[in-house]
Amino acid sequence: MNQQKKKIKNINQIVKKNILNLIPYKSARLLYKNNINNKIMLNANESPIISLFSINNRILNRYPEQQPKELLNFYSKYINLNNENILITRGADEGIDIIMRTFCNQEYDKILFCPPTYDMYRVTAEILNIKYLMIFSINDNWKINFNEIKKNLKNIKIIYFCNPNNPTGNILNKDNIIQLLELTKNKIIIVIDEAYIEFCLNHTMIYLINKYENLIILRTLSKAFGLAGLRCGFILTNKYIINILLKVIAPYPISIPVLDIAIQALSTKNLVIMNNNVKTIINNKKWLIKKLSNCSCIKKIFTSKTNFILVKFYNSKIIFDILNENNIIVRNQNHEKILNNCLRITIGTFDECKKLFFTLQKIS
Ligand SMILES: *Cc1c(COP(=O)(O)O)cnc(C)c1O
C-alpha cells in the first residue's frame, strides 16, 4: 500500500461511519467554481438584484465560496502551511464542534480534557450527548497529568488540550505531547487549541502536523488579532482530515464581510500592527504582575504566556465585588473547586492596568 492510501485508511478507522459514508451537500457554489463575472447565474436561487447594502463595495447577492481561496492564501502565508492544511471556521468554537461531530459516536466514544481548561469542550460534548472524561491538572503548577491520561485511553476518541491554557495561562510540555501522539496513532485525535498562541508563538505545535496524522490545531482571529466580533477561526491539520471535515462544515460558513475583514487583518501591514499590539499587551502584563506582587490581598499570581493572568486571592468574593463596584469586570473562577478564590484578569490597556492596580492597592 502506498503512503497516501495508508494514511487515508488510518484516518478512516477513526472517523464515524455515518460521516465516512455521507454523501456531502453539494452547493451551487461548489458545483460551479469558475469566475461568475459576466455569467448569467441562475443556479443558486440567489437574487439577481444587487442590494443597497455593501461593505468595501463588495456586493452580497451571491453566495461565497465554501472555503474562500483568497483568505486561505493569506492565512497559509501567515502560518507557513499549505492551503490544503487549512479549514476556515466561524471561530475556534465551531472548530471544537465540527471535530466532535465528525469523530465521536454518541453510543460509545468519549472525549477527554484536562480541567481547569476552556469550558466549551465540555459544553459541546454535553450538547452533542457525547460522554467525556476529565483528568484534572496537577494543582499549583497546572501540569497535565499525562500518566493518568495514558491509563485512561479506553473508548477515548478525541483529547482536547488548550495551549497555552485558558484560564491558567500555562504551556504544554512538547515531549509529553509527542509521546502521546505516538501512543495514540491511528486511534485517537489530539486537538490542540492555540487560541492564544500569538502571545508565545515559539510554543506552537504546527510543525508536528506533517508528522502526526492524528493532530489537529485550532486557531482564531478573536484574541491577538482583536477580532472577537468577526467570528473567524481556523482548523489546521493534514489534507485527509480537512477533506472529511469539509463534508461536515456548513456549505457557506464564512460571510463575505467576514472574509473581507479577515483578509485585511492578515495583510503584511496589519501583521506588523498585530505583533506590536501583542508586545504592548505583554509589557502591560509584566508591569501589572510586578505591581500586583506587592498587594497583600493576593496569595499567588500564576505564570501566564497569554493576555490574561490567573490570580489567587485570600478572599476572591470580596475582591470581585469591590472591582465590580469600581466598574472593573473580571472573570470569576470559583465554579471550579481547584480554582477556589481565583479570578482571571484580562490584560487591558496600560491605563486600565493602572486603574486595576490602584483599586487593588486600596483594598490591600
Ligand atoms: C476564546 C477561545 C476560543 C473561542 O474562539 P472563537 O474563535 O472566538 O470561537 C476557543 N478556545 C479558547 C481556549 C479560547 O479562549
The ligand as an SDF file (V2000), in Angstrom:
LIG
                    3D

 15 15  0  0  0  0  0  0  0  0999 V2000
  -11.6940   32.4010   23.1640 C   0  0  0  0  0  0  0  0  0  0  0  0
  -11.3810   30.9680   22.9960 C   0  0  0  0  0  0  0  0  0  0  0  0
  -11.9190   30.2070   21.9530 C   0  0  0  0  0  0  0  0  0  0  0  0
  -13.0050   30.7390   21.0840 C   0  0  0  0  0  0  0  0  0  0  0  0
  -12.5050   31.3030   19.9630 O   0  0  0  0  0  0  0  0  0  0  0  0
  -13.5030   31.9140   18.8830 P   0  0  0  0  0  0  0  0  0  0  0  0
  -12.6350   31.9000   17.6710 O   0  0  0  0  0  0  0  0  0  0  0  0
  -13.8800   33.2810   19.3380 O   0  0  0  0  0  0  0  0  0  0  0  0
  -14.6680   30.9880   18.7550 O   0  0  0  0  0  0  0  0  0  0  0  0
  -11.5070   28.9060   21.7920 C   0  0  0  0  0  0  0  0  0  0  0  0
  -10.6290   28.3480   22.6400 N   0  0  0  0  0  0  0  0  0  0  0  0
  -10.1100   29.0330   23.6640 C   0  0  0  0  0  0  0  0  0  0  0  0
   -9.1500   28.3820   24.5690 C   0  0  0  0  0  0  0  0  0  0  0  0
  -10.4920   30.3530   23.8870 C   0  0  0  0  0  0  0  0  0  0  0  0
  -10.0300   31.0070   24.9580 O   0  0  0  0  0  0  0  0  0  0  0  0
  1  2  1  0
  2  3  1  0
  2 14  2  0
  3  4  1  0
  3 10  2  0
  4  5  1  0
  5  6  1  0
  6  7  2  0
  6  8  1  0
  6  9  1  0
 10 11  1  0
 11 12  2  0
 12 13  1  0
 12 14  1  0
 14 15  1  0
M  END
$$$$
